[in-house]
Amino acid sequence: MRLAAGWSLSRLADEVHYHKSHLSKIENGVQLPSPEFARAVDNAFKAKGRLAGLAEAPAPARGRRAGRAPRRPGDGVEVVYVARDGAGGFADRFAWPAAGGPDAGHDHYEWYRLMFDMLRGRGQATAPSSLLPHLILHTRELEAAAGAATGTAGRPLWQLAARYAEYTGWMAQESGNDEHARYWTDRAVELADEGGDRSLRGYALVRRAELAMYQLRHEETVALAQQAQRLDCGSRVRGLAAQREAQGYAIGGSVSQCHRALERAERWLSEPETRGPLPALGTTNVTDLNDMAAGFSLVDLGDAARAAGLLRDQLERTPPYAYRMRARIGARYALALVGVGDVERGCAEARRVLQWCAATGSATIAADLRRLSRELNRWSSRPHVRELLPELAAAVAGY
């Protein structure tokens, strides 16, 4: 394609911001191209995914293992344990009973609803390990109260318990434990079915598509997202599913299919939807969900210039207290800046992301930081890059 376009190696190097010697090694088969390189060149030649689809994605990093077993009483501490199914107590002392009596939770539905918003807000500024015990216990309390309720009184309790379980799954994913993320997502569907909430069954597929997406399994991502869109799960969930479909296509280098999925997502997300008192599914800290998804997708497609514009705008509009979301967008924005050759600004943005990550911890953001580290290795002779690379390595070491 370079020869057909009449481009020199120097011109291509200027377009994609890779060194000319690196391009020469790839053209001569001395070095294999990374997916990021393939997307950048694909975008430069407007190849519509033909080059991006030829590069093999690297094997995904293994998730962080589950935490250590609690220490036993007698070694100087009192230990409370909480299992992923909600069982818990003081180790080797006693376990608490099933939560509450017949009216527990039912009488305090509004309290659990308010607490959910508080915990989700807190999740933007603290580590998942700080939230998971609270989320699990409240899920079990609501489940017990719903089971004890009579008639239709249990329906809102089941539905709220499902929201707690779904958010527990997200925090488990953020902690690096995909197995527990799947467990709690499946549990959310079971609880929602008890309460007659059909939206969770579709959203669970969106969440599974997201897990596949972060492991770079683009075909599985697309298939799960398409399955969700076929369900009667509400326009918001369908819109979120179409966004995941678009991101799956972007990972696979399918430009036109990615844009069609984003257009579908925008139509669905613009439709009014009544959800009643239940919390919204998906993030509520972004002003334009579709612009964010488009920015993420354009980074994967190698269109770094357009991605940078969209992500910068979304980052500026994200609330200052939402560290987790700012870090997610900021990591992609840093990738886009490096992609257009603005390495110094990319490093500056990465430092802000590291500050936000220090407060929250995130396996999904760590995946983007690991990718950013690979990209910055091309510029390792620059002082600000040399200073940043060890900090990036330290930030992703636990995931």
C-alpha positions as CSV (number, residue, x, y, z in Angstrom):
1,M,0.0,0.0,0.0
2,R,2.9,2.4,0.7
3,L,4.4,1.8,-2.7
4,A,1.0,2.0,-4.5
5,A,0.4,5.4,-2.8
6,G,3.9,6.6,-3.8
7,W,4.9,7.3,-0.2
8,S,8.4,7.1,1.1
9,L,9.2,5.5,4.5
10,S,9.8,9.0,5.9
11,R,6.4,10.2,4.9
12,L,4.7,7.1,6.4
13,A,6.8,7.6,9.6
14,D,5.5,11.1,9.8
15,E,1.9,10.0,9.3
16,V,1.8,7.2,11.9
17,H,4.5,8.6,14.3
18,Y,6.7,5.5,14.2
19,H,10.4,5.6,13.5
20,K,11.5,4.9,10.0
21,S,13.8,2.1,11.0
22,H,10.8,0.4,12.8
23,L,8.7,0.6,9.6
24,S,11.6,-0.9,7.6
25,K,11.9,-3.8,10.0
26,I,8.2,-4.6,9.7
27,E,8.2,-4.3,5.9
28,N,11.1,-6.7,5.7
29,G,9.7,-9.2,8.1
30,V,12.3,-8.7,10.8
31,Q,9.7,-7.6,13.4
32,L,6.1,-8.4,13.8
33,P,3.6,-5.4,13.9
34,S,1.6,-4.8,17.0
35,P,-2.2,-4.4,16.7
36,E,-1.7,-0.7,17.5
37,F,0.8,-0.2,14.7
38,A,-1.5,-2.0,12.2
39,R,-4.4,0.2,13.1
40,A,-2.4,3.3,12.8
41,V,-1.1,2.3,9.3
42,D,-4.6,1.1,8.3
43,N,-6.0,4.5,9.2
44,A,-3.2,6.4,7.3
45,F,-4.0,4.5,4.1
46,K,-7.8,4.4,4.8
47,A,-7.7,0.7,4.4
48,K,-11.0,0.1,6.2
49,G,-9.7,-2.6,8.5
50,R,-7.8,-4.7,5.9
51,L,-4.4,-4.1,7.6
52,A,-5.8,-3.9,11.2
53,G,-7.4,-7.3,10.8
54,L,-4.1,-9.0,9.8
55,A,-2.3,-8.2,13.1
56,E,-2.7,-10.7,15.9
57,A,-3.7,-9.3,19.3
58,P,-1.4,-10.1,22.2
59,A,-2.5,-12.7,24.7
60,P,-4.5,-11.0,27.5
61,A,-2.8,-10.6,30.9
62,R,-4.1,-13.0,33.5
63,G,-6.3,-11.4,36.1
64,R,-5.2,-10.8,39.6
65,R,-5.8,-13.8,41.8
66,A,-8.3,-13.7,44.6
67,G,-7.2,-12.2,47.9
68,R,-5.5,-14.2,50.6
69,A,-7.5,-16.2,53.1
70,P,-8.3,-14.2,56.3
71,R,-6.0,-14.6,59.2
72,R,-7.3,-16.5,62.1
73,P,-8.1,-15.0,65.5
74,G,-5.2,-15.4,67.8
75,D,-2.6,-13.6,65.6
76,G,-3.5,-10.2,67.0
77,V,-6.6,-9.3,64.9
78,E,-10.3,-9.9,64.8
79,V,-11.2,-11.1,61.3
80,V,-14.5,-10.6,59.5
81,Y,-14.9,-12.7,56.4
82,V,-17.4,-12.2,53.6
83,A,-17.6,-14.9,50.9
84,R,-18.8,-14.2,47.4
85,D,-22.2,-15.8,48.2
86,G,-22.7,-13.3,51.1
87,A,-22.0,-15.7,53.9
88,G,-19.8,-14.3,56.6
89,G,-18.9,-13.7,60.2
90,F,-16.0,-13.6,62.6
91,A,-13.5,-16.3,61.7
92,D,-13.7,-19.3,64.1
93,R,-16.0,-17.4,66.4
94,F,-19.5,-17.1,65.1
95,A,-21.5,-16.4,61.9
96,W,-24.3,-13.9,61.7
97,P,-27.7,-15.3,60.8
98,A,-29.6,-14.7,57.6
99,A,-30.2,-11.0,57.5
100,G,-33.2,-9.6,59.3
101,G,-36.7,-10.6,60.1
102,P,-39.8,-10.6,57.8
103,D,-39.9,-6.9,57.5
104,A,-36.2,-6.1,57.5
105,G,-35.2,-4.3,54.3
106,H,-38.9,-3.9,53.3
107,D,-39.4,-1.2,56.0
108,H,-36.1,0.4,55.0
109,Y,-36.2,0.2,51.2
110,E,-35.5,3.9,50.8
111,W,-32.5,3.5,53.1
112,Y,-31.1,0.7,50.9
113,R,-31.8,2.8,47.8
114,L,-30.0,5.8,49.2
115,M,-27.1,3.7,50.4
116,F,-26.8,2.2,46.9
117,D,-26.3,5.7,45.4
118,M,-23.8,6.5,48.1
119,L,-21.8,3.3,47.6
120,R,-21.8,3.8,43.8
121,G,-20.6,7.4,44.3
122,R,-18.0,6.2,46.7
123,G,-16.9,3.7,44.1
124,Q,-15.6,6.6,41.9
125,A,-13.0,7.5,44.5
126,T,-12.0,4.3,46.4
127,A,-10.7,0.8,45.9
128,P,-13.2,-2.0,45.1
129,S,-11.9,-4.0,48.2
130,S,-13.4,-1.2,50.4
131,L,-16.8,-1.6,48.8
132,L,-17.3,-5.3,48.1
133,P,-18.1,-6.3,51.7
134,H,-20.8,-3.6,52.0
135,L,-22.3,-4.5,48.6
136,I,-22.4,-8.2,49.3
137,L,-23.9,-7.8,52.8
138,H,-26.6,-5.4,51.5
139,T,-27.4,-7.7,48.7
140,R,-27.9,-10.6,51.1
141,E,-30.0,-8.4,53.4
142,L,-32.3,-7.3,50.6
143,E,-32.5,-10.9,49.3
144,A,-33.6,-12.2,52.7
145,A,-36.1,-9.4,53.2
146,A,-37.6,-10.0,49.7
147,G,-37.9,-13.7,50.4
148,A,-39.8,-13.1,53.6
149,A,-42.2,-10.5,52.1
150,T,-45.7,-11.5,51.1
151,G,-47.6,-10.8,47.9
152,T,-46.0,-8.2,45.6
153,A,-44.2,-6.4,48.4
154,G,-41.0,-8.3,47.6
155,R,-40.8,-7.1,44.0
156,P,-39.0,-3.8,44.6
157,L,-36.6,-5.5,47.0
158,W,-35.7,-8.2,44.5
159,Q,-35.1,-5.6,41.9
160,L,-32.9,-3.4,44.2
161,A,-31.0,-6.5,45.3
162,A,-30.3,-7.2,41.6
163,R,-28.8,-3.8,41.2
164,Y,-26.6,-4.3,44.2
165,A,-25.4,-7.7,42.8
166,E,-24.7,-6.2,39.3
167,Y,-22.6,-3.4,40.8
168,T,-20.8,-6.0,43.0
169,G,-19.9,-7.8,39.7
170,W,-18.5,-4.5,38.3
171,M,-16.4,-3.9,41.4
172,A,-15.2,-7.6,41.2
173,Q,-14.1,-7.0,37.6
174,E,-12.3,-3.8,38.6
175,S,-10.5,-5.7,41.4
176,G,-9.2,-8.1,38.7
177,N,-11.3,-11.1,39.5
178,D,-13.3,-11.9,36.3
179,E,-14.6,-15.2,37.8
180,H,-16.4,-13.4,40.6
181,A,-17.5,-10.7,38.2
182,R,-19.3,-13.4,36.2
183,Y,-20.8,-15.0,39.3
184,W,-22.3,-11.7,40.6
185,T,-23.6,-10.8,37.1
186,D,-25.4,-14.1,36.9
187,R,-26.7,-13.7,40.4
188,A,-28.1,-10.3,39.4
189,V,-30.1,-11.9,36.6
190,E,-31.6,-14.4,39.0
191,L,-32.6,-11.7,41.5
192,A,-34.0,-9.5,38.8
193,D,-36.1,-12.4,37.4
194,E,-37.6,-12.9,40.9
195,G,-38.6,-9.2,40.8
196,G,-39.9,-9.2,37.2
197,D,-37.1,-6.9,35.9
198,R,-36.3,-7.9,32.3
199,S,-33.6,-5.3,31.7
200,L,-31.0,-7.1,33.8
201,R,-31.0,-10.2,31.5
202,G,-29.9,-8.0,28.6
203,Y,-27.5,-5.9,30.7
204,A,-25.8,-9.1,31.9
205,L,-24.9,-9.9,28.3
206,V,-23.5,-6.3,28.0
207,R,-21.4,-7.0,31.0
208,R,-20.2,-10.3,29.6
209,A,-19.4,-8.6,26.3
210,E,-17.3,-6.1,28.3
211,L,-15.3,-8.9,30.0
212,A,-14.6,-10.4,26.6
213,M,-13.7,-7.0,25.2
214,Y,-11.0,-6.4,27.8
215,Q,-9.6,-9.8,26.9
216,L,-9.5,-8.7,23.3
217,R,-11.9,-11.4,22.1
218,H,-13.6,-9.2,19.6
219,E,-15.8,-11.9,17.9
220,E,-17.3,-12.9,21.3
221,T,-17.8,-9.3,22.3
222,V,-19.8,-8.7,19.1
223,A,-21.9,-11.9,19.5
224,L,-22.8,-11.2,23.1
225,A,-23.7,-7.5,22.4
226,Q,-25.9,-8.5,19.4
227,Q,-27.7,-11.1,21.5
228,A,-28.5,-8.4,24.1
229,Q,-30.0,-6.2,21.4
230,R,-32.4,-8.9,20.4
231,L,-33.9,-9.0,23.9
232,D,-36.8,-7.0,25.3
233,C,-34.6,-5.1,27.8
234,G,-35.3,-1.4,27.1
235,S,-33.7,1.1,24.8
236,R,-30.9,2.2,27.3
237,V,-29.6,-1.4,27.6
238,R,-29.9,-1.9,23.9
239,G,-27.9,1.3,23.3
240,L,-25.2,0.2,25.7
241,A,-25.1,-3.2,24.0
242,A,-24.7,-1.5,20.6
243,Q,-21.8,0.4,22.0
244,R,-20.1,-2.8,23.1
245,E,-20.7,-4.2,19.6
246,A,-19.0,-1.1,18.1
247,Q,-16.0,-1.6,20.4
248,G,-15.8,-5.2,19.5
249,Y,-15.7,-4.3,15.8
250,A,-13.1,-1.7,16.6
251,I,-10.8,-4.2,18.2
252,G,-11.2,-6.4,15.1
253,G,-10.5,-3.4,12.8
254,S,-14.0,-3.3,11.2
255,V,-14.4,0.4,10.6
256,S,-17.8,0.6,8.8
257,Q,-19.4,-2.0,11.1
258,C,-18.1,-0.1,14.1
259,H,-19.7,3.2,12.9
260,R,-23.0,1.5,12.1
261,A,-23.2,0.1,15.6
262,L,-22.5,3.5,17.1
263,E,-25.2,5.1,15.0
264,R,-27.6,2.4,16.3
265,A,-26.5,3.1,19.9
266,E,-27.1,6.8,19.5
267,R,-30.7,6.2,18.3
268,W,-31.5,3.9,21.2
269,L,-29.9,6.1,23.8
270,S,-31.8,9.1,22.6
271,E,-35.2,7.4,23.2
272,P,-36.9,8.3,26.5
273,E,-37.2,5.5,29.0
274,T,-38.9,5.2,32.3
275,R,-37.2,3.1,34.9
276,G,-39.1,4.2,38.0
277,P,-37.1,4.4,41.3
278,L,-34.4,1.9,40.3
279,P,-30.8,3.1,39.7
280,A,-29.8,3.6,36.1
281,L,-27.8,0.7,34.5
282,G,-24.3,1.7,33.3
283,T,-22.3,4.8,34.2
284,T,-24.1,8.1,35.1
285,N,-20.9,10.2,35.2
286,V,-20.5,10.8,31.5
287,T,-22.4,13.5,29.7
288,D,-22.4,11.7,26.3
289,L,-22.1,8.0,26.5
290,N,-21.9,7.6,22.7
291,D,-19.1,10.2,22.3
292,M,-17.1,8.3,24.9
293,A,-17.7,4.9,23.2
294,A,-16.8,6.5,19.9
295,G,-13.5,7.9,21.3
296,F,-12.6,4.5,22.8
297,S,-13.4,2.8,19.5
298,L,-11.4,5.3,17.4
299,V,-8.3,4.7,19.6
300,D,-8.6,1.0,18.7
301,L,-9.1,1.8,15.0
302,G,-6.0,3.9,14.9
303,D,-7.8,7.2,14.3
304,A,-6.0,8.9,17.2
305,A,-6.6,12.5,16.1
306,R,-10.4,12.2,16.2
307,A,-10.3,10.1,19.3
308,A,-8.3,12.8,21.1
309,G,-10.8,15.5,20.4
310,L,-13.8,13.4,21.6
311,L,-12.0,12.1,24.7
312,R,-10.7,15.5,25.7
313,D,-14.2,16.9,25.6
314,Q,-15.6,14.1,27.7
315,L,-12.8,14.3,30.2
316,E,-13.5,18.0,30.7
317,R,-17.2,17.3,31.3
318,T,-16.6,14.4,33.8
319,P,-17.3,15.5,37.4
320,P,-14.0,16.2,39.3
321,Y,-14.9,13.7,42.1
322,A,-15.4,10.8,39.6
323,Y,-11.8,9.6,39.8
324,R,-12.5,6.2,38.3
325,M,-14.3,7.5,35.3
326,R,-11.7,10.3,34.8
327,A,-9.0,7.6,34.9
328,R,-10.8,5.4,32.3
329,I,-11.2,8.3,29.9
330,G,-7.8,9.8,30.7
331,A,-6.0,6.5,29.9
332,R,-7.5,6.4,26.5
333,Y,-6.9,10.1,25.9
334,A,-3.2,9.6,26.8
335,L,-3.1,6.7,24.2
336,A,-4.7,9.0,21.6
337,L,-2.1,11.8,22.3
338,V,0.8,9.4,21.9
339,G,-0.9,8.1,18.7
340,V,-0.7,11.6,17.2
341,G,2.9,12.0,18.3
342,D,2.2,14.4,21.1
343,V,4.2,12.3,23.5
344,E,4.9,15.0,26.1
345,R,1.2,15.8,26.6
346,G,0.5,12.1,26.6
347,C,2.9,11.6,29.5
348,A,1.4,14.5,31.4
349,E,-2.1,13.0,31.0
350,A,-0.8,9.6,32.1
351,R,0.6,11.1,35.3
352,R,-2.9,12.4,36.1
353,V,-4.4,9.0,35.4
354,L,-1.9,7.4,37.8
355,Q,-3.0,9.8,40.5
356,W,-6.6,8.9,40.1
357,C,-5.8,5.2,39.9
358,A,-3.8,5.4,43.2
359,A,-7.1,6.2,44.9
360,T,-9.4,3.7,43.1
361,G,-7.4,0.7,41.7
362,S,-8.8,-0.7,38.4
363,A,-8.0,-3.8,36.4
364,T,-9.7,-2.3,33.3
365,I,-7.7,0.9,33.5
366,A,-4.5,-1.2,34.1
367,A,-5.1,-2.9,30.7
368,D,-5.0,0.5,29.0
369,L,-2.0,1.6,31.0
370,R,-0.1,-1.5,30.0
371,R,-0.9,-0.8,26.4
372,L,0.3,2.8,26.9
373,S,3.5,1.5,28.3
374,R,4.1,-0.5,25.1
375,E,3.4,2.5,23.0
376,L,5.7,4.7,25.0
377,N,8.6,2.3,24.7
378,R,9.0,3.6,21.1
379,W,10.0,6.9,22.6
380,S,12.1,5.7,25.5
381,S,15.0,7.9,24.6
382,R,13.0,11.0,25.8
383,P,13.6,11.9,29.5
384,H,9.9,12.3,30.4
385,V,9.1,8.9,29.0
386,R,12.0,7.3,30.8
387,E,10.7,8.8,34.1
388,L,7.2,7.6,33.5
389,L,7.7,4.0,32.3
390,P,8.7,2.7,35.8
391,E,5.7,4.4,37.4
392,L,3.4,2.7,34.8
393,A,5.0,-0.7,35.4
394,A,4.4,-0.3,39.2
395,A,0.8,0.8,38.7
396,V,-0.2,-2.3,36.7
397,A,2.0,-4.8,38.6
398,G,-0.9,-6.1,40.8
399,Y,-3.3,-6.9,37.8
